Amino acid sequence: MTQARIWDDRVCGLGEGALWHPGRGQLFWFDILAGTLHSRDGDTQLSWTFPEPVSAAGWIDRDTLMVAGATGFWRFDIPTGGIARLGDLEADRPDTRSNDGRADPVGGFWIGTMGLGAEPGAGAIYRYFRGEVRRIVTDITIPNAICFSPHGDFAYYADTRAEIIWKQRIDRAGWPSGKREVFADFSGVGLAPDGAVCDADGNVWVAQWGAWRVACHGPDGRFLQALACGAAHTTCPAFGGPDLATMFVTSATQGLNDGALDHQPGGGRTWAAEMPVRGLAEHKVVL
């Protein structure tokens, strides 16, 4: 099992949404409940605060991100820190917030929502595409693991509470097509899938909440290997670096028992490891 190292020492209550911007060669990630976006420019640590919890992003151009928040989508200007609202996301639901999300191969952005208390079935998955926001999955509790196969023919997503990752065929316009199928069922072993990303070979790397690792499953769902982290609650992996062979992993301290951090000083920090595989460049969001 490969072992990750601490890459950024800032502690996130709920680190999530790791995104490697391919045009900037720069990692971005979130501390959701703090409403904070983090990044690094060399050794300089950067942070920006939003007016609501924020959880996931996609890149629009070199200087601009789309950021998903509790009530809507934001256009974020990286050089200035300026924000502008692009559209609503369950803006009439004060009892929900955004969670995991990622851009698909044709420029759409998939984003999950969930109840503030993870109420059963209170969440959904939406797709933002060219200004339209359409709900594509309903009756989900904690949406996670949104990622896409290398050829763009399949999407993956999970319900962490159900401990299942599904595989969904998507059409050439990026919309779900046909019935989903179970890709990996962890309910029998008590593993909770969180954020995920595909590598260039089509393997799915999924962070597992409470398991101290990111697990790799082949395109057929079989477990292949794992990356160990010094944080129990790993939350979201992303491939980055000059050759997309570095895996970055966010983590969280939320939900840890009193005194648990005494035994895991890396909890909530962002991790990195050089990997034997390469990732895929993140897709651009088309507004």
URQUI-V813175 format. One record per pair of residues at least 4 apart in sequence whose C-alpha atoms are under 8 Angstrom apart, sorted by the first residue. I is the first residue (numbers start at 1). GAP is how many residues later the second one is. D is the distance in Angstrom with one decimal. If there is no record, write none. Layout:
# URQUI-V813175
i: {I:I}
gap: {GAP:GAP}
d: {D:D}
This chain:
# URQUI-V813175
i: {1:1:1:1:2:2:2:2:3:3:3:3:4:4:4:4:4:4:4:5:5:5:5:5:6:6:6:6:6:7:7:7:7:8:8:8:9:9:9:10:10:10:11:11:11:11:11:11:12:12:12:12:12:12:13:13:13:13:13:13:13:13:14:14:14:14:14:14:14:14:14:15:15:15:15:15:15:15:15:15:15:15:15:16:16:16:16:16:16:16:16:16:16:16:16:17:17:17:17:17:17:17:17:17:17:17:18:18:18:18:18:18:18:18:18:18:18:19:19:19:19:19:19:19:20:20:20:20:20:20:20:20:20:21:21:21:21:21:21:21:22:22:22:22:23:23:24:25:25:25:26:26:26:27:27:27:28:28:28:28:29:29:29:29:29:30:30:30:30:30:30:30:31:31:31:31:31:31:32:32:32:32:33:33:34:34:35:35:35:35:35:35:35:36:36:36:36:36:36:37:37:37:37:37:38:38:38:38:39:39:39:40:40:40:41:41:48:50:52:52:52:53:53:53:53:54:54:54:54:54:54:55:55:55:55:55:55:55:56:56:56:56:56:56:56:56:56:57:57:57:57:57:57:58:58:58:58:58:58:58:58:58:58:59:59:59:59:59:59:59:60:60:60:60:60:60:60:61:61:63:63:63:64:64:64:64:65:65:65:65:66:66:66:66:66:67:67:67:67:68:68:68:68:68:68:69:69:69:69:69:70:70:70:70:70:70:71:71:71:71:71:71:71:71:71:72:72:72:72:72:72:72:73:73:73:73:73:74:74:74:74:74:75:75:75:75:76:76:76:76:77:77:77:78:87:89:90:90:95:95:96:96:96:96:96:96:97:97:97:97:98:98:98:98:99:99:99:99:99:99:99:100:100:100:100:100:100:100:100:101:101:101:101:101:101:102:102:102:102:102:103:103:103:103:103:103:103:103:104:104:104:104:104:104:104:104:104:105:105:105:105:105:106:106:106:106:106:107:107:107:107:107:107:108:108:108:108:108:108:108:109:109:109:109:110:110:110:110:110:111:111:111:111:112:112:112:112:112:112:112:113:113:113:113:113:114:114:114:114:114:114:114:114:114:115:115:115:115:115:118:118:118:119:120:120:120:121:121:121:121:122:122:122:123:123:123:123:123:123:124:124:124:124:124:124:124:124:125:125:125:125:125:126:126:126:126:126:127:127:127:127:127:128:128:128:129:129:129:130:130:131:136:140:141:141:141:141:142:142:142:142:143:143:143:143:144:144:144:144:144:144:144:144:145:145:145:145:145:145:145:145:145:145:146:146:146:146:146:146:146:147:147:147:147:147:147:148:148:148:148:148:148:148:149:149:149:149:149:150:150:150:150:150:150:152:153:153:153:153:154:154:154:154:155:155:155:155:156:156:156:156:157:157:157:158:158:158:158:158:158:159:159:159:159:160:160:160:160:161:162:163:163:163:163:163:163:163:164:164:164:164:164:164:164:165:165:165:165:165:166:166:166:166:166:167:167:167:167:168:168:168:168:168:168:169:169:169:169:169:170:170:170:170:171:171:171:183:183:184:184:186:186:186:186:187:191:191:191:191:192:192:192:193:193:193:193:194:194:194:194:194:194:194:195:195:195:195:195:195:196:196:196:196:196:196:196:197:197:197:197:197:197:198:198:198:198:198:198:199:199:199:199:199:199:199:199:200:200:200:200:202:202:203:203:203:203:204:204:204:204:205:205:205:205:205:206:206:206:206:206:207:207:207:207:207:207:207:207:208:208:208:208:208:208:208:209:209:209:209:210:210:210:211:211:211:212:212:212:212:212:212:212:213:213:213:213:213:213:213:214:214:214:214:214:214:215:215:215:215:215:216:216:216:216:217:217:217:217:217:218:218:218:229:229:230:230:230:230:231:231:231:231:231:231:231:231:232:232:232:233:233:233:233:233:234:234:234:234:235:235:235:235:236:236:236:237:237:237:237:238:238:238:239:239:239:239:239:239:239:239:239:240:240:240:240:240:240:241:241:243:244:244:244:244:245:245:245:245:245:245:246:246:246:246:246:247:247:247:247:248:248:248:248:249:249:249:250:250:250:250:251:251:251:251:252:252:252:253:253:253:256:256:259:260:261:261:261}
gap: {224:225:226:227:224:225:226:271:224:225:226:270:223:224:225:226:267:268:269:224:225:266:267:268:260:263:264:265:266:262:263:264:265:261:262:263:257:260:261:258:259:260:241:242:256:257:258:259:19:239:240:241:256:257:18:19:20:21:239:240:241:255:16:17:18:19:237:238:239:240:254:14:15:16:17:220:221:235:236:237:253:254:255:13:14:15:16:39:40:84:179:219:220:234:235:11:12:13:38:39:40:83:84:178:219:233:9:10:11:12:38:218:219:220:230:231:232:8:9:10:38:39:219:263:5:6:7:8:218:219:220:261:262:4:5:6:7:38:41:261:4:218:259:260:38:39:38:215:216:217:13:14:15:12:13:213:9:10:11:12:8:9:10:27:221:5:6:7:8:24:25:26:4:5:6:7:23:24:4:21:22:23:20:21:15:19:14:15:16:17:18:19:20:11:12:13:14:17:18:10:11:12:13:17:7:8:9:10:6:7:8:4:5:6:4:5:33:4:17:18:19:16:17:44:45:13:14:15:16:44:45:12:13:14:43:44:45:46:11:12:13:42:43:44:45:46:55:8:9:10:11:44:45:7:8:9:44:45:51:224:225:226:227:5:6:7:223:224:225:226:4:5:6:224:225:226:227:4:223:14:15:16:11:12:13:14:10:11:12:13:7:8:9:10:219:6:7:8:9:4:5:6:30:33:43:4:5:20:28:29:19:20:21:26:27:28:17:18:19:20:21:22:23:26:27:13:14:15:16:17:18:19:12:13:14:15:16:9:10:11:12:13:8:9:10:11:5:6:7:8:4:5:6:4:44:44:6:7:20:21:17:18:19:20:26:27:16:17:18:19:13:14:15:16:12:13:14:15:43:44:45:11:12:13:43:44:45:46:95:8:9:10:11:43:45:7:8:9:44:45:4:5:6:7:179:180:181:182:4:5:6:43:44:48:70:179:181:43:47:69:178:179:66:67:68:177:180:22:176:177:178:179:180:19:20:21:22:66:177:178:18:19:20:176:15:16:17:18:36:14:15:16:35:11:12:13:14:30:31:32:10:11:12:29:30:4:5:8:9:10:26:27:28:29:4:5:7:8:26:4:23:24:22:19:20:21:17:18:19:20:17:18:19:15:16:17:18:19:20:11:12:13:14:15:16:17:19:10:11:12:13:18:7:8:9:10:11:5:6:7:8:9:4:5:6:4:157:158:156:157:156:40:19:18:19:20:21:16:17:18:19:14:15:16:17:13:14:15:16:49:50:51:52:11:12:13:20:48:49:50:51:52:61:9:10:11:12:49:50:51:8:9:10:49:50:51:4:5:6:7:8:49:50:4:5:6:49:53:48:49:50:51:52:130:18:16:17:18:19:13:14:15:16:12:13:14:15:9:10:11:12:8:9:10:5:6:7:8:35:36:4:5:6:34:4:32:33:34:31:25:22:23:24:27:28:29:30:18:19:20:21:22:23:29:17:18:19:20:28:14:15:16:17:18:13:14:15:16:8:9:10:11:12:13:7:8:9:10:11:4:5:6:7:4:5:6:37:38:37:38:4:5:6:7:4:17:18:19:20:16:17:18:13:14:15:16:12:13:14:15:40:41:42:11:12:13:40:41:42:8:9:10:11:40:41:42:7:8:9:40:41:42:4:5:6:7:81:82:4:5:6:40:78:79:80:81:77:78:79:80:16:17:13:14:15:16:12:13:14:15:9:10:11:12:32:8:9:10:30:31:6:7:8:27:28:29:30:42:4:5:6:7:25:26:27:23:24:25:26:22:23:24:21:22:23:16:17:18:19:20:21:22:13:14:15:16:18:19:21:12:13:14:15:20:23:8:9:10:11:12:7:8:9:10:4:5:6:7:8:4:5:6:5:42:34:35:36:37:20:21:33:34:35:36:37:38:19:32:35:18:19:20:34:35:15:16:17:18:14:15:16:17:13:14:15:10:11:12:13:9:10:11:5:6:7:8:9:39:40:41:42:4:5:6:7:8:39:4:5:35:34:35:36:37:29:30:31:32:33:34:26:27:28:29:32:25:26:27:28:22:23:24:25:21:22:23:18:19:20:21:16:17:18:19:15:16:17:8:14:15:4:5:4:4:4:5:6}
d: {6.8:5.6:5.8:6.4:6.8:4.9:6.0:7.8:5.8:4.7:6.2:6.9:6.8:6.0:5.3:7.5:6.0:5.3:4.6:7.3:7.9:5.4:5.5:6.3:7.0:6.8:6.0:4.5:6.3:7.8:5.7:4.9:5.6:6.2:5.1:6.8:7.8:5.3:6.7:7.4:5.6:7.5:7.8:7.9:7.1:4.5:4.8:8.0:5.3:7.1:5.7:6.8:4.6:6.3:6.4:7.8:7.3:7.7:5.2:4.9:5.3:6.1:7.8:5.1:5.6:6.6:6.8:4.5:6.4:6.0:7.1:7.1:5.5:4.5:6.5:6.8:8.0:5.3:5.1:5.2:6.4:7.8:7.9:6.0:5.2:6.3:6.8:6.3:7.2:7.5:7.8:5.8:5.6:5.7:7.0:7.8:5.2:5.8:5.7:4.5:6.8:6.4:7.1:7.7:6.1:7.8:7.0:5.8:4.4:7.2:7.5:6.0:6.3:5.7:7.4:7.1:6.6:5.7:5.2:6.2:6.9:7.3:6.1:7.6:6.8:5.7:4.4:6.4:6.6:6.8:5.5:7.9:7.0:5.6:5.4:6.2:7.5:6.6:8.0:7.0:7.3:7.9:6.2:6.8:7.7:5.5:6.2:7.6:6.7:7.1:7.3:6.8:6.9:5.7:6.6:7.5:7.0:5.7:4.6:7.5:5.8:5.3:6.5:7.6:7.6:7.6:5.7:4.5:5.8:6.9:5.8:7.1:6.3:5.3:6.5:7.6:7.6:7.2:6.5:5.3:5.1:5.1:5.1:7.4:7.9:6.3:5.7:5.3:6.8:5.4:4.0:5.2:8.0:6.7:5.6:4.5:6.1:7.4:6.8:5.6:5.2:6.4:7.8:7.6:7.6:5.7:4.4:6.6:6.2:5.0:6.3:5.6:4.7:5.6:6.6:7.3:6.9:7.2:6.4:6.2:7.8:5.6:5.5:7.3:7.9:7.0:5.8:4.0:6.3:7.0:7.9:7.5:6.1:6.1:6.2:5.4:6.5:7.8:5.9:5.4:7.6:8.0:6.9:6.0:5.4:7.1:7.7:6.4:5.4:4.4:6.1:7.0:6.8:5.7:5.2:6.8:6.4:5.9:7.3:7.8:7.6:6.7:6.0:6.2:4.4:6.1:8.0:7.5:5.4:5.9:5.4:5.3:6.5:5.6:5.1:6.7:7.7:7.2:7.4:5.9:5.3:6.6:6.9:5.6:4.8:5.8:6.0:5.1:6.7:7.3:6.7:5.6:4.9:6.2:7.5:5.7:5.0:6.4:6.8:6.1:4.7:6.3:6.6:8.0:7.4:6.0:7.4:7.8:6.9:5.6:7.1:7.7:7.6:6.9:4.0:4.9:5.9:4.9:5.6:4.3:7.8:7.8:7.9:6.8:7.7:7.2:7.4:5.5:4.0:4.2:7.2:6.5:6.0:5.3:5.3:6.2:6.8:6.3:5.6:4.5:5.3:7.4:5.5:5.1:6.1:6.2:6.5:5.8:4.6:6.8:5.3:5.1:6.4:7.4:7.8:7.9:7.5:8.0:5.8:5.7:6.5:5.3:4.2:5.1:7.7:7.5:5.5:5.7:6.5:6.4:6.9:5.8:4.2:6.4:6.9:5.3:5.5:6.8:7.8:6.8:7.2:5.9:5.5:7.8:6.4:5.1:7.0:6.7:6.7:7.1:5.3:4.1:6.2:7.5:5.9:5.8:5.5:6.7:6.2:6.4:6.1:5.6:4.2:6.1:7.2:5.7:6.7:6.0:5.3:6.0:7.1:7.6:6.5:7.6:7.0:6.2:7.9:7.5:5.7:7.3:5.7:7.9:7.9:6.7:6.2:7.7:7.9:7.0:6.5:5.5:4.4:4.7:8.0:6.4:5.6:4.5:7.3:7.0:5.9:6.5:5.4:5.0:6.5:6.4:6.8:5.6:4.4:6.5:7.3:5.5:5.3:6.4:8.0:7.0:5.6:4.2:6.3:7.9:5.2:7.1:4.9:5.3:6.2:7.5:6.7:6.1:7.6:5.8:3.9:6.8:7.6:6.0:5.7:7.0:5.3:8.0:5.4:6.1:7.3:7.4:6.0:6.5:6.4:7.9:7.1:5.0:7.6:4.2:4.5:4.6:6.2:6.4:5.7:6.7:6.0:4.8:5.1:6.7:7.1:7.0:7.6:5.4:4.6:6.2:5.6:7.7:7.2:6.0:5.8:4.9:6.7:7.1:6.5:5.4:4.2:5.5:7.0:7.9:5.6:5.4:6.4:6.8:5.5:4.4:6.6:6.5:6.9:6.8:6.0:4.6:5.9:7.4:6.2:6.2:7.5:6.3:8.0:7.8:5.1:5.3:6.0:7.0:5.7:4.9:6.5:5.8:4.9:6.1:6.5:7.2:5.2:5.3:7.5:6.6:4.7:5.3:7.3:7.0:5.6:4.1:4.2:7.2:6.7:7.0:5.4:4.4:7.2:6.8:6.3:7.4:5.8:5.3:6.8:6.3:5.3:6.4:6.1:7.7:5.8:4.5:6.1:7.4:6.4:6.4:5.4:6.4:6.2:5.7:7.2:7.5:6.1:7.3:5.8:7.3:7.6:5.8:5.5:6.8:7.8:6.6:5.5:4.4:5.5:5.9:5.1:6.3:6.6:6.8:5.6:4.7:6.1:5.6:5.5:6.8:7.3:5.6:4.1:5.9:6.8:7.5:6.1:5.9:6.7:7.6:6.7:5.3:5.2:6.2:7.0:6.9:6.3:5.2:5.1:7.3:6.4:5.1:6.1:7.1:7.6:5.9:4.6:5.9:6.9:7.2:6.3:5.5:5.2:6.5:7.3:6.3:5.6:4.5:4.9:6.9:5.7:5.3:6.1:5.4:6.5:7.3:7.7:6.9:4.5:6.6:5.9:5.5:6.7:7.8:7.0:5.4:5.2:4.3:5.1:5.5:6.4:5.9:7.3:5.4:5.5:7.9:6.0:5.3:7.0:7.9:6.7:6.5:7.4:7.8:7.1:5.3:5.4:7.4:6.3:6.1:4.7:6.4:6.4:5.2:5.5:6.1:7.7:5.4:6.6:5.9:5.5:8.0:5.5:4.2:6.5:6.7:5.4:4.2:6.1:6.0:6.0:7.9:5.8:5.4:6.7:6.4:6.3:7.9:5.7:5.5:4.5:6.1:6.8:7.2:5.5:6.6:7.5:7.8:7.1:5.9:4.1:5.8:7.6:5.8:5.1:5.5:7.0:5.8:6.5:5.6:4.5:5.4:5.6:5.2:6.4:7.1:6.2:5.5:4.4:6.4:7.3:5.3:5.3:6.4:7.4:7.1:6.2:4.2:6.3:5.4:5.3:5.7:6.5:8.0:7.1:6.1:6.0:7.2:7.0:5.9:6.8:6.8:4.4:5.4:6.3:4.7:4.6:7.1:5.5:6.7:7.5:6.1:5.3:6.3:5.4:4.1:6.3:6.2:6.5:5.4:4.4:5.3:7.9:7.5:6.4:5.6:5.1:6.6:7.7:7.1:7.5:7.3:7.8:6.2:4.3:6.4:6.0:5.5:5.3:5.7:5.3:5.2:4.4:5.4:7.4:5.3:6.5:6.5:7.5:7.1:6.4:7.8:5.5:6.9:6.5:7.7:6.1:7.8:5.4:4.5:7.0:7.8:7.8:7.7:6.8:5.5:5.4:7.0:7.3:7.8:6.8:6.1:4.3:6.6:7.0:5.5:5.0:6.9:5.5:5.3:7.2:6.5:5.5:4.4:6.6:5.6:5.2:6.5:5.3:6.3:5.5:4.6:6.3:7.3:5.1:7.1:7.9:4.3:6.3:5.2:6.3:7.1:7.3:6.3:5.5:7.2:5.3:5.2:6.9:7.4:6.0:5.4:7.1:6.1:4.5:6.3:6.6:5.6:4.5:5.8:7.7:5.4:5.4:6.4:6.6:6.9:5.5:4.4:6.8:5.6:4.9:6.2:7.1:6.5:4.6:6.4:6.4:4.6:5.8:6.2:6.1:4.0:7.3:7.8:5.7:5.1:6.0:7.6:7.5:6.7:5.6:7.9:6.5}
